[in-house]
Amino acid sequence: MKSNYYTNEKFELDYLETIPELFKQAVDNNKEIVAFYEKKGGEWIGTTYQEVRDKVEKIGMGLEKLGYKYGDKIAILSENRPDWTMTDYACAHFGFVTTPIYSTLIPKQIEYIITNSESKIVFASTQEQAEKIIKIKKNLHYLQKAEKFIKGNKNLHHLQKMVVFDDHIHYPQDWIINFSELLKIGEKHKKEVDYSLEDVGKKRKKDDLWTLVYTSGTTGNPKGVMLTHFNIATNIQSVESVMHIGHHSRWLSFLPLSHSLERVASHLTFWLGSITYFAESIEKLGENLKDAKPQHLTSVPRIYEKIYGKILDGISESSSSKQKIFFWAKKIGIEASEKFIQKGKEPTGMLKIKYEIAKKLVFGKIMAALGGEFEWGISGGAPLSKDIGKFFTAAGVIIAEGFGLTETTPITNCNRLDNIQFGKVGPTIPDVKMKIAEDGEILFKGPNIMKGYFKNPKATQEIIDKDGWLHSGDIGIIDDEALLQITDRKKNIIVTSGGKNIAPANIEQQLSKSRLIDQLIVIGDKRNFLIAIVVPVQEKIEKLASTHKISFNNYEELLNNHLIYELVKNDIDKYQTELSKYEQIKKFILKKDPFSIENGDLTPSIKIKRKVVEERFNNEIELLYE
């Protein structure tokens, strides 16, 4: 392995420099093609590229007529829908700075982002989201009356208006308008001026601020990442230059557009003239996959893990003959994957014949669950288990794992389709440099690096050094092919009282192979051994109780049963054999409720807040170490 290697390849791509340039090229090439599909009244309704362009113009003109100017911050609090993306494009053309907010956040968290970003207007999707803003507006109004308080909170007066996407919701307040009303204002304003969307878009410069994306940090308040037009424009074009996605492919959008990966992917696919279906919800993902028949999607490992778990559950309950067929097919698929598919090739010879039989008997059902026409997907946001990656690729469902940060717009690395390496996130994309610092931290430099943190120069200086290298906070290694492997977050590294440095992510990924475990976190910094907080799969635990004839009044009582603890321990021990002795957990706590955003255990991007969890379970942890 190379301990201090960095890529320095200069591709000199002829970049389009702004979002309006990318947008215009997409519309000019695909006017009559459907860009977006959204389900309304039980039917998928399409919007063409030309219709998108016209609506984007009305949104921008409407905001301009309402008095908003270049540089004003405009927040979007919404689930995925075409209106979200079109509002984003309108802001990009007129020079407004979009501030996306996760729809899962509670009012207190939303208030911080609106206040810190100085957002003047909020787009809210539904009544549920609008009520959050109304609550915040009332709170800000109350605080503004307190003269003593307002002296230290000058930003509170910025929030002026709210636009509600759902037109059937009406509020008798002059600061709230409906989306259709904004479009009418924009349409009228368009007739009053002598310039177009394209004329306004030409004014945008590469270094103009495009968006403020608030990181869902695991500690403290989130920071506003300032990204420019050039940041996203180069990231989009660099990814396409190595992934060769092509034009007019079908995608299903279900990760929150507030997540930087999904948002950049949405602009990338639009630029390529793709057709994007917006999923109704995670709960309806299976149904929407069959409707949309996507060829590609961006996802997080959690989705693949759930699908994989359901497949294994089904196999475990099937007949012995079906199990034999499944494991035969899996063996053939892995052989075909290792020799051909991971290298971007089709199997040949006798292996091809066996693989076709395996697809017909087993893998075809997996493909059908994804819509039947799936080619490959992108996985990011967290490490993808090697076993899961191998299985899906063996089934013909190719998963290209990548890596990046909000601060890097976000993509820095991705596996190439002709060199899929499980457990690694690939080489860098064009024009992005990478190196490993002496302490193992991964550093990046390139046109995708953020402008800095909004109103936080100190934090900016802490993450970007004087030579322009961004310190990712992740620990990793680079192999001789310049492929990056992430080992853990720098601040998550556990140093035991015996002096052993341990990366908990590797252990957590290994133990998550247990079908009894839904979530877990490994703890042990400055301790003499490791423990874990485990959230088991309730259905599995109750099934174990039935098998072993354990009576119980409720699930919490069952988790305190000694036999259940031993059964879970036996399963954990089975997967710990591949770990070193000092990496193995000795004790654990069984937790009833899953880690969630609502109870403060998870960030909006589904990362566990280790410090929060450790503080919450401090008493139980201390008891295990006594």
C-alpha positions, 0 to 999 in steps of 0.5 A, a space after each residue: 500500500 502507498 502511505 502518502 500517494 496522491 493522484 495528480 492526473 489533469 484531464 483538462 475537461 472542457 467544463 461548462 461552468 454554471 448550472 444555467 449552462 447545463 440546464 440550457 443544453 439539456 432543454 435544447 437537446 430534449 424539449 419534447 422528452 419527459 423529464 419528470 414523472 410524479 404520481 397524482 391521483 393514482 396516475 404518473 403525470 409527466 412534465 417535458 423538458 420544455 415545460 420544466 423550462 417554462 415553469 422554472 422561468 415563472 418561479 424565478 420571475 415570481 420570486 423577482 416580482 416579490 422583491 427577492 434579489 441576487 444573493 438572497 437565501 431561499 429555503 426548501 423544506 420538502 419531500 422529493 417532487 418535481 417542484 423541488 428541483 424546478 425551484 432549485 433551478 429557478 434559484 440557480 438562474 436568478 442568483 438566489 441561494 438555495 438552502 435545502 432542509 430535510 423534511 424529517 427535521 423538527 421545528 427547532 432544527 429547522 429554525 436554526 438553519 433558517 436563522 443561520 442562513 438568513 433565509 428570507 422565504 421558505 418553500 414548504 411541501 405539505 400542511 405538515 411542513 407548513 405548520 412547522 414554519 408557522 410555528 417557527 414564524 410565531 416563535 421568531 416574532 415573539 423573540 423579536 419583541 424582546 429587545 434584549 434578545 434581538 440585539 444578539 439575534 439580528 437574523 431573526 427578521 429575515 424570514 418574510 414569506 412561505 410558498 406552499 407547494 400543495 395547492 389545496 392548502 390555504 392559509 388566511 395570512 398574507 405572508 403565505 402564498 400557494 405555489 400556483 399563485 407564485 407561478 401566476 405572479 411570475 407569468 404576469 411579471 414575464 410580460 412586463 420585462 424584456 428578458 428571458 430565463 436564458 438572459 438571466 442565466 447568462 449573468 451567472 458566474 462560475 464563482 457565484 454561490 449556488 447553495 448553502 447545504 447544512 451538514 448533519 453533523 454528529 456533534 454540535 449545530 450543523 454548518 452551512 457548506 457554501 458551494 458554487 456553480 463551478 463546484 457542482 458543474 465540474 462534479 457533474 461533468 467529471 462523473 459522467 466522463 468516467 461513468 458514461 451514463 448516457 442519455 435518456 436513461 430512466 431513474 427513480 429518485 427516492 433519497 432526499 433531495 436535501 442529501 447532496 448525493 441525490 441532489 447532484 445526481 438529479 442535476 446530472 441526470 437532467 443534464 443527460 436528458 434522462 427520465 426521472 420518476 419521483 418515488 411517493 415514499 420509502 414505504 411505496 418504494 417497491 411498488 414505484 420500482 415496478 412502475 418506473 422500471 429504472 435502469 439506475 438509481 442512487 441509494 444508500 447501503 441500508 436499502 440494499 441491506 433490507 432487500 438482501 435480508 428479505 431474500 435470505 429470510 425467504 430462502 431460510 423458510 423455503 424447502 431444502 431443494 429451493 435452498 440448494 438451487 439458491 446457493 448453487 445460483 449464488 456460487 455460479 453468480 459469484 464466479 461469473 462476477 469475479 471473472 467477468 461482470 466486475 470487469 465490465 464483461 459478459 460471461 462466456 463459454 459454459 459459465 455463460 450457460 450456467 449463469 443464464 440458468 441461474 438468472 432464470 431460476 433465481 436472479 430474475 426474481 431479484 431483477 423483477 423486484 427492481 423493475 426488471 430493467 435495472 442495469 447499475 446503481 450508485 451507493 454512497 453515504 456509508 460503507 457497503 458490505 462486501 457480502 452484499 456487494 458481491 451478492 447483488 453483482 452476482 445477481 446482475 445488479 451492479 452496485 458502484 460504490 462511491 465516496 464524498 462529502 457535502 464539502 466536496 460537492 459531494 463526489 470525490 471517488 467512485 468505482 468504475 464499471 470495468 473495475 468494481 472492487 468491493 470494500 473500496 470506493 474507487 479512484 478519484 474522478 477527473 481533476 480531483 487530487 487525493 493523498 493520505 496524511 501522516 496520521 492516515 487522514 484522507 485529504 482532497 483538492 480540486 474544483 469541487 472543494 467548497 468555498 467554505 462554511 457560511 459565517 464560520 471562517 474558523 471552522 473553514 480554516 480547520 478543514 481546509 489548510 493553507 495549501 488548499 487541501 480539504 481534511 476529510 476527517 476520514 481515515 483510509 488507505 490507497 492501493 497500488 491502483 489508486 483505489 481508496 479504502 475507507 477504514 473509519 472516521 478519524 474521530 471515531 477511532 477507539 484507543 483502548 486502555 491497552 493502546 490498541 487503535 480500533 476502527 469501529 466501522 469495520 466491526 459494526 459492518 462485520 457484526 451487522 451480517 447477523 440477521 438478528 441485528 438491525 442496528 448497533 454501535 461499538 464502544 470502548 474508547 479508553 476502556 480495556 475491552 469493547 462493548 456494543 449497544 444492539 438494536 435487534 430485529 424484533 420479528 426475529 427475536 419474537 420468533 426465537 422466543 416462540 422456537 425456544 418456548 419463552 413466554 413474555 408479556 411484552 417485547 421489552 421483557 423479552 429483551 431482558 430474558 437471559 436465554 434471548 441474550 445468550 442466543 444473540 451472543 451466540 450469533 454475534 460470536 459466530 461473526 466475531 471469529 473473523 475479528 482479532 481478539 481485541 476487536 471482539 465485543 465482550 458484552 452488549 446492551 439490547 435496545 428496544 427502540 431503533 436509533 432514529 432521527 426523531 429521538 436524536 440518535 441519528 443525523 438526517 443522513 442516517 449517521 449515528 450520533 455516537 456521543 449522543 448515544 453514549 451519553 444516553 446509555 451512560 449508566 448501562 455502559 458503566 454497569 457493563 464495565 464494572 
